[in-house]
Amino acid sequence: MSRRRGRRRGRPQQIAVKLKLPFLGEISGTWEPDQAEVKAAWELYVELVTRVTVVELRPNEGLVREALTSFYSMFEITRTILRKYGPALARPHDPGQVVFGEVAVRVLDGALRPLLSRWHPALMTWESKRPEGTDPATHERNWERHDELREELAKTRVVLSGMADMLAAVANIAPLHPQVPDATPPQETAGGGAPLAGDPRQLASSRYNSGRETLIGSCVVRAITTTTGSFGSGFSSRCGTFGGTRKKSPGPPGSRTSFVPSW
């Protein structure tokens, strides 16, 4: 039985993922999403990008309580998606491959759980001390740890933004979410190559040669072929800041090209 059953032309065949997580190291490996994972990725992506989880909380705007509540809601949302599509989301096609279930659960445990377990009770204690007649926003901003919490929220948002980039690539869509605030344009490298700017909607087309690399928001995408071919030169950086070079390494005639995000 073919492991590629249900795939459609233009859908990513392989996605090399690398996402650093606090306390748990990183998620890295190859992800070959099937139909269920593509649908699950889209559902989780929609939930991520329509909440403050990946939207910058600017100074003097919004409440950190609302942000924490939004982050907390991702636990039940993720559980619902995992139950809906079943254990297939946790079964790799080949040993060592990354799957949706692993990504989803490890992001919850490595990024959200530590943030919430530390800051939810601390903020709740401060909220209980709000004087009568003081509005919640003013009281929250008077907290001596208010800025510290905002910094922690921003760090977690970088991780979730990287996850959102990954999910967008799996769902084969252009990212709909804002990029991380500290993302900077890639610079030309010492090797003389220039980074490429690309339209994410072209990711699953066969317009790019194997080995060519494209900056998609805070995600570096590397083209590979589904038959014998070679990878392009690697990009080495954190989520949001990238540099790299062009490397012409076309795959065999007639081969289809897919794209690999690298965090």
N, C-alpha and C positions, 0 to 999 in steps of 0.2 A: 504494500500500500504506500503510495507516495506521501511523503511528509509535506509536500507543497500543495496538497489538494485544497481547493477553494481560493487559491491566490488569483488575483487578477492582474492583468497587464498594468504596469505603472505603480504597483504597490511595492514598498521596500522589501527586498529579499533578505538582506542582512543589515543589521545596525550594530556597529561596535560601540558599546556604551561604556562610559567611565564617569561616575558621579561620586564625588567625595561626600561622606556623611560624618557628622560629629560622632565621636565615641565608637563608631562601628567601622571605621576605615572607609572603604569605597566599594561601590558596585562596579564591576568591570567584566567585560566579556562580549560575546556576540549574541545578539537577539534576532531571532527569525520569527517574527510575529505571524500567527495564523489568524483566521477570520475572527475567532472569539477574542483574541488579544487586541486586534485592531479596533473592534467595537468597544471593548473595555477601556482601551486607551483613550478613545474619543470621549466616552462618558466621563472618565475621571478628568480629562483635560477641560471639558466644559465646566465642571465643578470648580476646578482650580482657577480658571481665568475669569470667572464671573464673581469671584469673591476677592476680599482684600489680601488673600494669601500671596498673590504675586503682584499686587499693586502697591507702589511706594506710599508709605504713610508719611506725608510731609510734615515738617514742624508746624505745630499749632493747627493741624488739621486732623479731624477724626479722634477717636478714642482708642487707646491701646486695649481696653476691655473688649471693644468690638473686634479687634484683630485677633485677640486670644480666642474669643468665641468662634470666630471664623475658622481658625486653625483647628480648634477642637472638633468642629463639625466634620472635618475631613475623616475622622476615625469611622463614624457611622456610615458616611458616604462610601468609603473604601470597603467596609465590611459588606455593604449592600451589593456592590459591584462584584466582589469576590463570590458571594453566595449566588448571585444571579447566573454567573457563567460557570460556576462549579470548579472542581479540582483541575480541570484542563488548564486553567490559568497558572497552575503551579508545576506543571509537568514540562520539563525541557524536551525539545525534539532530539537533542543529542546531549550526552554528559557534558557538564560544564557550561552549557548555554544559559543566558539570562532569560528569565520569563517575567511576565507581568506581575504575578503573585509575589515574587521575590522583591522586585522593585518597589511595589506598593507597600508591603509590610516593612521593609527595611527603612524606607523613608519615614514612615510613621514612627518606628522605634528609634531611629537614629537622629531625626531632626525635630519632629513634633513632640514626642513624649518627653524628652529632657526639658524642652522649653516650657511646656505646660506644667510639668510636675514641680518645677522650680518657681515659676512666676505666677501661676494661678492663685495659689494660697497666699503668696506675698501681697499681690494686688488686692485680693479679697480682704485681707486684714486692714490695709489702708482704706479701702472703700467703706469699711464698717465704722471708720472714724470721721466720716464726713459731717461737718457741723450743719445744723439746721439752717437753711437759707442759702447754702453754698451749692451751686450747680455741679453736677458730676464732672463736667469737663474741667472746670477750674480746680476742683479738689484733686482730680487726677494729676493735673500739671503741677500742682504744689508738692507732689510726692518727691522726696529727695532721690528716689531711684527711678523716676520717670524716664529720664534720658537714657539711663542704662538699659532699661527694658526696651526702649525704642531701638537701641543699637542691636540688641539681641534679636528683635523681630526682623531687622534689616538683614542680619546674617542668615536667618532661617529662610527669608524670602529669596536669597540668592540660590539656596539649595532647591527650593520649590520651583524657581524659575528655570533652573537646569532640568528639573524633572519635567516641567511643562514643555520645554524644547524637545525633550526626548519623546514625550507622548505625541507631540505634533508631528514629529518625523514618522512615528509608527502609524499614525492616522493618515499620513500622506497629505498634510494640509500646510498652508502658510500659517506661521504663528499668528495668533490673534491677540496675544497678550503683550503688554509692554515689557521691554527688556530691562535687565537689572540696572539700577541707576548708575553704577560705577563702570558700566561697559564702555570701553574706549575703542576707537577704530584701530584695526591692526596696522602696523607699520611695515614698510618694506624691509626685508631682512638682508643680512650681510651677504647672502648668497646671490643677491641681485634679483631675486624673484619678487613678485608683487602679489599680495593677497587678492583674492577675487571677491567681488560682491555679487550675490546671486539672488534670484527670485525663488523663494522656497517652493512656489507652486511648480517649478520645473524639476524638483528633486527626483521624482520618479520617472521622468522622461529619459530618453536615451540620447540626449543632446550632448552630454559631456563625455570626454574621454576618461578611461580608467586612470586613476592617479591624480586627477585634477581636484582641487580642493576649493570649497566655497564657504564664505562666512555667512551664516544665517542667524542673525540676531546674536545671541550669546552661545551659539552652537557652531562648531566647525564640522562641516560635512565633507566626507571624503568619498569620491566615486570609486566603486569597485565593479567588477563584472561577475556575473553568476557562473561563468565558466572560467577557465584558467586565465589569470591576469595578475597584475601586480598592484600593490597598494601605492598610493602617493606618499610623499614625504610627510612625516608626522608633524602635527601642531602640538606644542607643549606649553600649556598655560592653564590658569584657573578659569572657571566659568566667568565669562564676561570680558576677558581680555585675551586677544589672540594674535599670533603672528605666524607666518609660514611662507612657503614658497610654492610656485607652480612646479609641477613635475609632469612632463609629458610621458605617459606610459600607457599607450593605447592597448586595449584588450584585443583578442582575436576578432577577425571580421564576423559580423553578425551577432556578436555577443550582446546581451542586454546589460545595461548599466543600472546599478542601484546605488544608494548613497548612504554613507556611514557617518552619523554624528559622533563627535568625540568631545567629551567634557573633561 
